[in-house]
Amino acid sequence: DDKAGTLFPCNVVVQKRGEGAVEVSAVNPLGMLKAVEHPDVQAMAEEASQKMEAVIRSLKTPVLTA
């Protein structure tokens, strides 16, 4: 479905957390779309999740939470 992307919760929040520090928060698309039982949506969610994790890991001193 060409509108499946509208289901993806790919919001990212960046907040200042003190002198020279920021916090980046994002929702894991895979976790949010577990209830959708469509193979194409699950494949896109997996890819989006991997890309989001790669971006967060590329940040200086990342802290990943479930």
DSSP file (Angstrom, degrees, kcal/mol; ACC not computed):
  #  RESIDUE AA STRUCTURE BP1 BP2  ACC     N-H-->O    O-->H-N    N-H-->O    O-->H-N    TCO  KAPPA ALPHA  PHI   PSI    X-CA   Y-CA   Z-CA
    1    1 A D    >         0   0    0      0, 0.0     3,-1.5     0, 0.0     4,-0.2   0.000 360.0 360.0 360.0 128.2    0.0    0.0    0.0
    2    2 A D  T 3   +     0   0    0      1,-0.3     3,-0.2     2,-0.1     0, 0.0   0.556 360.0  55.4 -72.7  -6.0    1.5    3.3   -1.0
    3    3 A K  T >  S+     0   0    0      1,-0.1     3,-1.8     2,-0.1     4,-0.3   0.328  73.7 102.5-104.2   5.0    0.0    5.0    2.1
    4    4 A A  G X   +     0   0    0     -3,-1.5     3,-2.0     1,-0.3     4,-0.4   0.805  68.5  70.7 -60.3 -29.5    1.6    2.6    4.6
    5    5 A G  G >  S+     0   0    0      1,-0.3     3,-1.1    -4,-0.2    -1,-0.3   0.744  83.6  70.0 -60.5 -22.8    4.2    5.2    5.5
    6    6 A T  G <  S+     0   0    0     -3,-1.8    -1,-0.3     1,-0.2    -2,-0.2   0.699  92.2  59.8 -68.8 -17.0    1.5    7.3    7.2
    7    7 A L  G <  S+     0   0    0     -3,-2.0    -1,-0.2    -4,-0.3    -2,-0.2   0.680  82.2 103.9 -79.7 -18.4    1.4    4.6    9.9
    8    8 A F    <   -     0   0    0     -3,-1.1     2,-1.5    -4,-0.4    22,-0.0  -0.498  62.7-149.6 -77.1 125.2    5.1    5.1   10.8
    9    9 A P        +     0   0    0      0, 0.0    18,-0.3     0, 0.0    -1,-0.1  -0.616  37.1 153.1 -88.4  77.0    5.8    7.0   14.0
   10   10 A C        +     0   0    0     -2,-1.5     2,-0.2    16,-0.1    -2,-0.1  -0.108  16.7 141.6-102.1  36.7    9.1    8.5   12.9
   11   11 A N        -     0   0    0      2,-0.0    16,-0.8     1,-0.0     2,-0.4  -0.536  32.7-161.7 -75.9 144.1    9.1   11.6   15.0
   12   12 A V  E     -A   26   0A   0     -2,-0.2     2,-0.4    14,-0.2    14,-0.2  -0.995   1.0-159.5-127.7 133.8   12.4   12.6   16.5
   13   13 A V  E     -A   25   0A   0     12,-2.8    12,-2.8    -2,-0.4     2,-0.5  -0.954   3.2-168.1-116.3 131.3   12.7   15.0   19.5
   14   14 A V  E     +A   24   0A   0     -2,-0.4     2,-0.4    10,-0.2    10,-0.2  -0.982  12.8 179.1-119.0 122.5   15.9   17.0   20.2
   15   15 A Q  E     -A   23   0A   0      8,-2.7     8,-3.0    -2,-0.5     2,-0.3  -0.966  30.8-119.0-127.3 140.3   16.1   18.7   23.6
   16   16 A K  E     -A   22   0A   0     -2,-0.4     6,-0.3     6,-0.2     3,-0.1  -0.602  28.0-177.3 -73.3 132.9   18.8   20.8   25.3
   17   17 A R        -     0   0    0      4,-3.0     2,-0.2     1,-0.4     5,-0.2  -0.276  53.4 -57.2-128.6  46.6   20.0   19.1   28.5
   18   18 A G  S >  S-     0   0    0      3,-0.2     3,-1.6     2,-0.0     2,-0.5  -0.590  98.6  -5.9 111.5-174.5   22.6   21.4   30.0
   19   19 A E  T 3  S-     0   0    0      1,-0.3     3,-0.1    -2,-0.2    -3,-0.0  -0.393 133.4 -19.4 -61.8 108.7   25.8   23.0   28.9
   20   20 A G  T 3  S+     0   0    0     -2,-0.5     2,-0.4     1,-0.2    -1,-0.3   0.615 112.3 114.9  71.6  13.4   26.7   21.5   25.5
   21   21 A A    <   +     0   0    0     -3,-1.6    -4,-3.0     2,-0.0     2,-0.3  -0.930  37.6 177.9-120.5 141.1   24.4   18.5   25.9
   22   22 A V  E     -A   16   0A   0     -2,-0.4     2,-0.4    -6,-0.3    -6,-0.2  -0.951  19.2-140.7-133.1 157.2   21.4   17.4   24.0
   23   23 A E  E     -A   15   0A   0     -8,-3.0    -8,-2.7    -2,-0.3     2,-0.5  -0.977  11.0-160.2-118.5 131.5   19.1   14.5   24.2
   24   24 A V  E     -A   14   0A   0     -2,-0.4     2,-0.4   -10,-0.2   -10,-0.2  -0.955  12.3-175.1-112.6 124.6   17.7   12.8   21.1
   25   25 A S  E     +A   13   0A   0    -12,-2.8   -12,-2.8    -2,-0.5     2,-0.3  -0.940   7.6 166.4-121.5 142.1   14.5   10.7   21.5
   26   26 A A  E     -A   12   0A   0     -2,-0.4     2,-0.3   -14,-0.2   -14,-0.2  -0.992  33.3-118.5-151.3 149.5   12.8    8.6   18.9
   27   27 A V        -     0   0    0    -16,-0.8     3,-0.1    -2,-0.3    25,-0.0  -0.709  32.5-116.9 -87.6 138.9   10.1    5.9   18.9
   28   28 A N     >  -     0   0    0     -2,-0.3     4,-1.8     1,-0.2     3,-0.3  -0.670  20.4-154.3 -75.5 113.0   11.1    2.5   17.5
   29   29 A P  H  > S+     0   0    0      0, 0.0     4,-1.4     0, 0.0    -1,-0.2   0.835  91.3  57.7 -59.0 -33.2    8.9    2.0   14.4
   30   30 A L  H  4 S+     0   0    0     15,-0.4     3,-0.2     1,-0.2     4,-0.1   0.922 107.4  46.4 -64.8 -43.9    9.1   -1.8   14.7
   31   31 A G  H >4 S+     0   0    0     -3,-0.3     3,-0.8     1,-0.2    -1,-0.2   0.866 111.9  51.3 -65.6 -36.6    7.8   -1.8   18.2
   32   32 A M  H 3< S+     0   0    0     -4,-1.8     3,-0.3     1,-0.2    -1,-0.2   0.762 112.9  44.9 -72.8 -24.9    4.9    0.6   17.3
   33   33 A L  T >< S+     0   0    0     -4,-1.4     3,-1.2    -3,-0.2    -1,-0.2   0.153  73.8 111.2-108.8  19.2    3.8   -1.5   14.3
   34   34 A K  T <  S+     0   0    0     -3,-0.8    -1,-0.2     1,-0.2    -2,-0.1   0.840  76.2  58.1 -59.6 -32.5    3.9   -5.0   15.9
   35   35 A A  T 3  S+     0   0    0     -3,-0.3     2,-0.7    -4,-0.2    -1,-0.2   0.681  83.3  93.6 -74.5 -17.2    0.1   -5.2   15.7
   36   36 A V    <   -     0   0    0     -3,-1.2     2,-1.1     1,-0.1     6,-0.1  -0.676  62.4-160.8 -81.0 116.9    0.0   -4.6   12.0
   37   37 A E        +     0   0    0     -2,-0.7    -1,-0.1     4,-0.1     3,-0.1  -0.522  49.1 114.0 -99.8  66.9   -0.1   -8.0   10.3
   38   38 A H     >  -     0   0    0     -2,-1.1     4,-2.5     1,-0.1     3,-0.3  -0.980  59.7-143.6-136.3 121.9    1.0   -7.2    6.8
   39   39 A P  H  > S+     0   0    0      0, 0.0     4,-2.2     0, 0.0     5,-0.2   0.842 100.6  51.0 -56.8 -37.8    4.3   -8.5    5.6
   40   40 A D  H  > S+     0   0    0      2,-0.2     4,-2.2     1,-0.2     5,-0.2   0.904 111.2  47.6 -67.5 -40.1    5.1   -5.3    3.6
   41   41 A V  H  > S+     0   0    0     -3,-0.3     4,-2.6     2,-0.2    -1,-0.2   0.918 112.0  50.1 -66.3 -42.8    4.5   -3.1    6.6
   42   42 A Q  H  X S+     0   0    0     -4,-2.5     4,-2.3     2,-0.2    -2,-0.2   0.896 110.4  50.2 -62.4 -40.1    6.6   -5.3    8.8
   43   43 A A  H  X S+     0   0    0     -4,-2.2     4,-2.1    -5,-0.2    -1,-0.2   0.912 112.7  46.2 -64.4 -42.6    9.5   -5.2    6.3
   44   44 A M  H  X S+     0   0    0     -4,-2.2     4,-2.7     2,-0.2    -2,-0.2   0.885 111.5  52.2 -67.3 -37.8    9.3   -1.4    6.1
   45   45 A A  H  X S+     0   0    0     -4,-2.6     4,-2.5     2,-0.2   -15,-0.4   0.900 109.1  50.3 -64.4 -40.7    9.1   -1.1    9.9
   46   46 A E  H  X S+     0   0    0     -4,-2.3     4,-2.3     2,-0.2    -2,-0.2   0.927 112.8  46.2 -62.1 -45.7   12.2   -3.3   10.2
   47   47 A E  H  X S+     0   0    0     -4,-2.1     4,-2.2     2,-0.2    -2,-0.2   0.921 113.6  48.1 -64.0 -44.4   14.1   -1.2    7.7
   48   48 A A  H  X S+     0   0    0     -4,-2.7     4,-2.5     1,-0.2    -1,-0.2   0.893 111.3  51.5 -63.3 -39.6   13.0    2.0    9.3
   49   49 A S  H  X S+     0   0    0     -4,-2.5     4,-2.4     2,-0.2    -2,-0.2   0.915 109.9  48.7 -63.3 -44.2   14.0    0.7   12.8
   50   50 A Q  H  X S+     0   0    0     -4,-2.3     4,-2.1     1,-0.2    -2,-0.2   0.903 113.4  47.0 -63.2 -41.6   17.5   -0.3   11.5
   51   51 A K  H  X S+     0   0    0     -4,-2.2     4,-2.1     2,-0.2    -2,-0.2   0.903 111.8  50.0 -68.1 -40.8   18.0    3.1   10.0
   52   52 A M  H  X S+     0   0    0     -4,-2.5     4,-2.3     1,-0.2    -2,-0.2   0.914 111.7  48.8 -63.7 -42.4   16.8    5.0   13.1
   53   53 A E  H  X S+     0   0    0     -4,-2.4     4,-2.7     1,-0.2    -1,-0.2   0.892 109.1  53.0 -64.3 -39.7   19.1    2.9   15.3
   54   54 A A  H  X S+     0   0    0     -4,-2.1     4,-1.3     2,-0.2    -1,-0.2   0.896 109.5  48.9 -62.7 -40.3   22.0    3.6   12.9
   55   55 A V  H  < S+     0   0    0     -4,-2.1     4,-0.5     2,-0.2     3,-0.3   0.941 112.9  46.4 -64.4 -46.8   21.4    7.3   13.2
   56   56 A I  H >< S+     0   0    0     -4,-2.3     3,-1.2     1,-0.2    -2,-0.2   0.898 110.5  53.1 -64.8 -39.8   21.2    7.3   17.0
   57   57 A R  H 3< S+     0   0    0     -4,-2.7    -1,-0.2     1,-0.3    -2,-0.2   0.786 101.7  61.3 -64.9 -25.8   24.3    5.1   17.2
   58   58 A S  T 3< S+     0   0    0     -4,-1.3    -1,-0.3    -3,-0.3    -2,-0.2   0.635  86.6  95.5 -76.8 -12.1   26.2    7.6   15.1
   59   59 A L  S <  S-     0   0    0     -3,-1.2     2,-0.2    -4,-0.5    -3,-0.0  -0.419  92.7 -91.1 -75.8 154.4   25.6   10.3   17.7
   60   60 A K  S    S-     0   0    0      1,-0.2    -1,-0.1    -2,-0.1    -2,-0.1  -0.486 103.2  -8.0 -67.8 132.5   28.3   11.1   20.3
   61   61 A T  S    S-     0   0    0     -2,-0.2    -1,-0.2     1,-0.1     2,-0.1   0.913  88.1-163.6  44.2  62.7   27.8    9.0   23.5
   62   62 A P        -     0   0    0      0, 0.0     2,-0.5     0, 0.0    -1,-0.1  -0.404  13.8-156.7 -73.2 150.1   24.4    7.5   22.5
   63   63 A V        -     0   0    0     -2,-0.1     2,-0.4    -7,-0.1    -6,-0.0  -0.962  11.7-162.3-125.0 111.2   22.2    5.9   25.1
   64   64 A L        -     0   0    0     -2,-0.5     2,-0.3     2,-0.0   -11,-0.0  -0.789   9.0-177.8 -96.7 135.0   19.7    3.5   23.6
   65   65 A T              0   0    0     -2,-0.4    -2,-0.0     1,-0.0     0, 0.0  -0.928 360.0 360.0-126.7 156.0   16.6    2.4   25.5
   66   66 A A              0   0    0     -2,-0.3   -38,-0.1   -38,-0.0    -2,-0.0   0.481 360.0 360.0 -72.0 360.0   13.9   -0.1   24.6
